[in-house]
Amino acid sequence: MNAVMLSDDLKVAIRLKFGNDKIVEKEKIAKVIKCVMEGEEGKGMRERMKSLKDCAANALKDDGSSIQTLSHLASQWDLGK
């Protein structure tokens, strides 16, 4: 995953805006931290992140989609396909 996907697609992160000198001003950092920790946007990000965490945990269970997909792939390789 990259910053664009996390911020624009999944909406679980906020990207900081860099100045022309490639340095982020401390005021911008403070604003983003306050937004994440106290704001409604941060609350939504935490809820979406919990949902992603739960989905990932389910996919990794013994009967989860990741295990099933890898098992199917291994079976296909074993059959020489």
C-alpha positions, 0 to 999 in steps of 0.5 A: 500500500502507498500513501495515495491509496491509504489517504485517497482510496481507503481514507484511513490516513491524511497526507501532509502537504510539503512546501517548495523546500520539501519541508512540512511546517510544524503548524501543518503537522499539529493541525493534522494530528489534532484532526486525527486525534480530536476531529470527526475525520479522525473518528471516521478514519479510526472506524474504517481502520478497525474495519480493515483490521477485522477484514484482514484478520478474517482473511487470515483465519484457517478458513479465511479467503487468503488461506483458501486462495493460497491452498487453491493455488498450491493445488493447481501447482501440484496438478501441474497447471 
